[in-house]
Amino acid sequence: RVDIDLRSEKVSYKIREHTTKKVPYMLIVGQNEVRDKSVTIRANNGQQETVSLDKLPSWFQKKVSEVNH
């Protein structure tokens, strides 16, 4: 299930809001990510990493395999 938050609020506001809602993963695309052709993935435990767009599918495959093992 995926929801997209395209409101004109600041990114930091939306991150705080969705963190309190316990969203498992947030994919954040701000100005830096657009510039770098990447996405920042933030887990609900506070960990985050930036992944290039070409490596995003393999990141998801890795997470799915971790859940299945």
Beta strands, then each sheet from edge to edge (+ up, - down):
strand 1: 25-28
strand 2: 38-43
strand 3: 48-52
sheet 1: 1+ 2- 3+
end
